[in-house]
Amino acid sequence: MFNKWWDETSKAIIQLGGTSFTERCSLWKVGRLDRNDRDILIEIRNMIGTFDPVPKGVRKICESRILEWDKDNVAQTRAMKRLTEMIELHNVAIAVGPSGCGKSTAIHFIALQLARIQDYDIIIVSSPEEMKNYYDPDSKQIFVMHNVFGASTFEQNKAMKWLEMRKDIKIMLDSNRVKLLVSCKTHVFQQRIVKKIDVLSETSCDFLASNYCLTDDERLNIANLYLTKDEIRLLKSSNAWSQFCFFPLLCQCYSRRKSCNVVDYFKYPIESVSADLSSMESFDQTALATLFLFAVYNNCIKESSLTEITKIEPIHKVISRNFDLKSQLSIQVVKK
C-alpha cells in the first residue's frame, strides 16, 4: 500500500514541479525521517490509524509474532514447494499433518517470502470473521491461521462458521489481492463436514502423502540446522532416523536441551508426546478417553469388539469415571 501511495504522490509532484523532482522523490522514499520532520511523522501516523482496518493492538501482536517467525531455522521441503505453488495458483493453501511435522514452519516461511518479495501484508487471524473484518480491498494481504478447525480436536462451531462465510471468503480470494495460508491436524481435517468447505478442502497439501512426506535428504537438511555431525551420524545408524513423522519437532526440542542420548531421545520421544497429551487433557477429555481405550485394546479395536457390548461397556464405565466427560464414553463416540 505504501508503494502505491508513494508512486501516486510522486507522480503528482513531478507533474506540478517538473522532472527535476524525480530524483528527489526517489531519495525521499528511502530517506530516514528525523525530529525535524515531526509534522510529517505525525501525519503519517494519523494516516495509518485512519486507513488500517487492523486494530493497533492486533497489529502490534502480529508484528511481534512475525519477528519470531523470522528467527526460525528453515529447510526447504517438497511440501513447502507444493504449498507455494497452491498459494500462487489458488490464493489459498492448507497444510495438513500431525503435530510436529513442519506445518507451521512451512506457512510462516511462505508468508514471509510473500511479504518480502511481493509486498504482502501479513495478518495473523483465528477465525473467518477476523479475516473479513481486517480485509482491505486496496491492500495486498496474506492471512495466516493456525489449527483452523481446532488445536487438539475438531471444533464443529469453527467449521460451521467457515460454512456460513465461505462465499464471503471466496469473494476476497477472487480479488487476487488476498491470500490465505492455514494449518490443520490430519485427524481434524478428516471430519466429513470439512469436505463441504470447498474453499479450503480443495487446496490442501498432506504432509504425510508419499509425494510430500520428508525424504531422507530433507531430514538431513533439517537435522543440519539443529544437530552436530556426530549426532546425525548416530541417528542415521539407528532406526530412529526415519521412525517418526514429527522429526522436525524432535530436532528443535533436542537442540534446546541436549541432556540425554540423542538416539534414545528420538527413539522414545516422551517429551513431545506428553505435550500433545497434556493439550488434549486440557481441551478434550473425550478424545483422551477414547485414546486411552485404544491403548487398552493395544491399538486394535475391531468392529466386532464394538458389538460385544457385554465386554466393552464395563471398560467404558471404568474409563468414564476417570475422565471429566459430559456423558459416559459411548460406542458411537469411539466409532467417530
C-alpha positions in Angstrom: 0.0 0.0 0.0 2.9 2.4 0.8 4.4 1.9 -2.6 1.1 2.6 -4.3 0.6 5.8 -2.3 4.2 7.0 -2.8 4.1 6.4 -6.6 0.8 8.3 -7.0 2.1 11.2 -4.8 5.5 11.3 -6.6 3.7 11.4 -10.0 1.6 14.4 -8.9 4.7 16.2 -7.5 6.7 15.7 -10.7 3.7 16.8 -12.8 3.5 20.1 -10.8 7.1 20.8 -10.2 8.8 19.2 -13.2 11.2 16.4 -13.9 13.8 17.9 -11.5 11.8 16.4 -8.6 12.2 12.9 -9.9 15.5 12.2 -8.2 14.4 14.0 -5.0 11.2 11.9 -4.8 13.3 8.7 -5.1 15.6 9.9 -2.3 12.7 10.8 -0.1 11.2 7.4 -0.5 14.2 5.6 1.2 15.3 8.5 3.3 15.0 8.4 7.1 12.8 11.0 8.9 14.3 12.7 12.0 13.0 15.1 14.6 12.9 18.0 12.2 10.2 16.1 10.3 8.0 15.9 13.3 4.9 17.2 11.5 5.3 14.6 8.7 5.7 11.8 11.2 2.5 12.8 13.0 0.6 13.0 9.7 1.9 9.5 8.6 0.8 8.0 12.0 -2.6 9.6 11.6 -2.9 8.3 8.0 -2.0 4.7 9.2 -4.6 5.0 12.0 -7.2 6.1 9.5 -6.7 3.5 6.8 -5.5 0.4 8.6 -8.5 -1.9 9.2 -6.4 -3.9 11.7 -6.6 -2.6 15.3 -3.4 -1.2 16.7 -3.2 -3.8 19.4 -3.7 -6.7 17.0 -1.2 -5.1 14.6 1.4 -4.9 17.4 0.9 -8.6 18.4 1.1 -9.7 14.7 4.4 -7.8 14.3 5.9 -9.4 17.4 4.9 -12.9 16.3 6.2 -12.3 12.8 9.6 -11.3 14.2 9.7 -14.6 16.0 9.0 -16.5 12.7 11.9 -14.7 11.1 14.2 -16.3 13.6 13.2 -19.8 12.7 15.6 -22.2 11.0 14.1 -23.4 7.8 15.0 -26.2 5.3 13.0 -26.3 2.1 10.9 -29.4 1.6 8.6 -30.8 -1.2 5.6 -30.0 0.9 6.7 -26.3 1.2 7.2 -26.1 -2.6 3.7 -27.6 -3.1 2.1 -25.1 -0.8 3.9 -22.3 -2.6 2.5 -23.5 -5.9 -1.0 -23.7 -4.5 -0.9 -20.2 -2.9 0.2 -18.8 -6.2 -2.4 -20.6 -8.3 -5.4 -20.5 -6.0 -4.6 -17.8 -3.4 -5.2 -20.3 -0.7 -3.4 -23.4 0.7 -3.9 -25.6 3.8 -1.1 -27.6 5.3 -2.4 -30.8 6.7 -0.5 -33.2 9.0 0.1 -34.3 12.6 1.8 -32.3 15.3 5.5 -31.5 14.7 5.7 -32.4 11.0 6.6 -28.8 9.9 3.2 -27.3 9.0 3.6 -24.1 11.0 7.2 -23.6 9.8 6.1 -24.0 6.2 3.2 -21.5 6.3 5.3 -19.0 8.2 8.2 -19.2 5.7 5.8 -18.8 2.7 4.1 -15.8 4.3 7.4 -14.2 5.0 8.5 -14.7 1.4 5.3 -13.2 0.1 5.9 -10.2 2.3 9.5 -9.7 1.2 9.2 -10.4 -2.5 5.6 -9.3 -3.4 5.0 -6.7 -0.6 2.1 -8.6 1.1 0.9 -7.5 4.5 0.9 -10.5 6.9 -2.1 -10.6 9.2 -2.5 -13.5 11.8 -6.1 -14.4 12.4 -8.0 -17.1 14.3 -11.4 -17.0 12.5 -13.0 -16.1 9.2 -14.8 -13.3 10.9 -11.5 -11.7 11.8 -10.4 -12.2 8.2 -13.5 -10.4 6.9 -13.1 -7.6 9.5 -9.4 -6.9 8.6 -9.9 -7.2 4.9 -8.7 -4.2 2.9 -9.5 -4.3 -0.8 -6.8 -1.7 -1.6 -4.0 -3.7 0.0 -2.2 -6.9 -0.7 -2.8 -9.2 2.3 -1.8 -12.6 3.4 -3.9 -14.1 6.2 -2.3 -16.8 8.3 -4.4 -19.1 10.5 -3.2 -22.0 12.7 -5.3 -25.1 13.5 -8.2 -23.7 11.5 -10.8 -26.2 12.9 -9.4 -26.8 16.3 -6.0 -27.2 18.0 -6.3 -30.7 19.6 -9.7 -31.9 18.4 -12.4 -31.0 15.9 -14.4 -27.9 16.9 -17.7 -28.0 15.0 -18.6 -24.4 15.7 -15.5 -23.3 13.8 -16.3 -25.4 10.8 -19.9 -24.1 10.8 -18.7 -20.6 10.8 -16.5 -21.4 7.7 -19.5 -22.9 6.0 -21.5 -19.8 6.8 -18.8 -17.4 5.5 -17.3 -19.4 2.6 -18.9 -17.2 -0.1 -17.5 -14.0 1.5 -14.0 -15.6 1.8 -14.2 -16.6 -1.8 -15.0 -13.1 -2.9 -11.9 -11.9 -1.0 -9.7 -14.5 -2.6 -11.0 -13.9 -6.1 -9.9 -10.3 -5.9 -6.3 -11.7 -6.4 -5.1 -9.3 -3.7 -5.7 -11.6 -0.8 -4.1 -14.9 0.1 -4.9 -17.4 2.9 -2.4 -19.8 4.5 -3.8 -22.2 7.1 -2.8 -25.3 9.0 -4.9 -28.3 10.2 -4.1 -31.5 12.0 -4.8 -34.7 10.0 -7.4 -36.2 12.2 -9.3 -32.9 12.3 -9.2 -32.4 8.6 -10.7 -35.9 8.0 -14.1 -34.8 9.5 -16.8 -35.1 6.9 -18.1 -31.6 7.3 -14.7 -30.2 6.2 -15.2 -31.6 2.7 -18.2 -29.2 2.3 -15.9 -26.2 2.9 -14.6 -26.3 -0.6 -12.6 -23.0 -0.3 -10.2 -25.0 2.0 -10.8 -28.7 1.3 -9.9 -28.5 -2.4 -6.5 -26.8 -1.8 -4.8 -29.0 0.8 -1.3 -30.5 1.0 -1.0 -33.6 3.1 2.5 -33.6 4.7 2.3 -37.4 5.1 1.4 -38.2 1.5 4.0 -40.1 -0.4 4.7 -37.1 -2.7 5.2 -34.7 0.2 6.4 -36.6 3.3 10.0 -36.0 4.4 12.7 -37.6 2.2 16.0 -38.8 3.6 17.7 -35.7 2.2 15.1 -33.4 3.7 15.6 -35.0 7.1 19.3 -34.4 6.7 18.8 -30.7 5.8 16.6 -30.2 8.8 19.0 -32.1 11.1 21.9 -30.0 9.9 20.1 -26.9 11.3 19.9 -28.3 14.9 22.3 -31.2 15.4 26.0 -31.9 15.3 27.6 -34.1 12.6 28.3 -36.8 15.3 24.6 -36.7 16.5 23.4 -37.0 12.9 25.8 -39.9 12.3 24.5 -41.7 15.4 20.9 -41.2 14.4 21.4 -42.3 10.8 23.0 -45.6 12.0 19.8 -46.3 14.1 16.2 -46.9 13.1 15.3 -43.7 15.0 16.3 -41.6 11.9 13.1 -42.2 10.0 10.9 -43.6 12.7 8.6 -40.6 13.3 6.9 -38.0 11.1 7.4 -35.3 13.7 11.2 -35.4 13.0 11.3 -31.5 12.7 9.9 -31.0 16.2 12.2 -33.6 17.7 15.2 -31.8 16.2 14.0 -28.5 17.6 13.3 -29.9 21.1 16.6 -31.8 21.3 18.6 -28.8 20.3 17.2 -26.9 23.3 18.3 -29.5 25.9 20.9 -32.0 24.7 21.0 -33.5 28.2 20.4 -37.1 27.0 21.4 -39.6 24.5 20.3 -38.4 21.0 19.3 -41.9 19.8 17.2 -42.5 22.9 15.6 -39.1 22.6 14.5 -39.7 19.0 13.5 -43.4 19.6 11.4 -42.7 22.7 10.0 -39.1 22.3 8.3 -39.0 25.6 8.6 -35.2 25.9 6.9 -34.4 22.5 4.1 -37.0 23.0 3.5 -35.8 26.6 3.0 -32.2 25.3 0.3 -33.4 22.9 -1.4 -35.4 25.6 -1.4 -32.5 28.0 -3.0 -30.3 25.4 -5.7 -32.9 24.8 -6.2 -33.3 28.5 -6.9 -29.6 28.8 -9.2 -29.2 25.9 -10.9 -32.5 25.1 -11.2 -35.2 27.7 -13.4 -37.3 25.5 -10.7 -37.6 22.9 -8.2 -38.5 25.6 -10.5 -41.1 27.0 -11.0 -42.6 23.5 -7.2 -42.7 23.0 -7.0 -44.5 26.4 -9.5 -47.1 25.2 -7.3 -47.8 22.1 -4.3 -48.3 24.5 -6.4 -50.8 26.5 -7.0 -52.7 23.2 -3.4 -52.3 22.1 -4.4 -50.0 19.2 -6.5 -52.7 17.6 -10.3 -52.2 18.1 -12.1 -54.3 15.6 -15.7 -53.7 14.5 -16.6 -56.9 16.2 -15.2 -55.6 19.5 -17.7 -52.7 19.5 -20.6 -55.1 19.0 -19.6 -57.2 22.1 -21.5 -54.8 24.4 -21.2 -57.0 27.5 -17.4 -56.9 27.2 -16.8 -53.3 26.2 -19.4 -51.4 28.2 -17.7 -52.2 31.6 -14.5 -50.9 30.2 -16.3 -47.7 29.0 -17.7 -47.2 32.6 -14.3 -47.5 34.2 -12.7 -45.1 31.8 -15.6 -42.6 32.0 -15.1 -42.5 35.8 -11.5 -41.4 35.4 -12.1 -38.6 32.9 -14.0 -35.3 33.1 -16.7 -36.2 30.5 -20.1 -34.6 29.8 -21.5 -38.1 29.4 -20.3 -41.6 29.6 -18.0 -42.8 26.8 -20.1 -44.5 24.2 -19.6 -46.9 21.3 -20.8 -44.1 18.9 -18.1 -41.7 20.1 -15.4 -44.4 19.6 -16.7 -45.1 16.0 -16.3 -41.5 15.1 
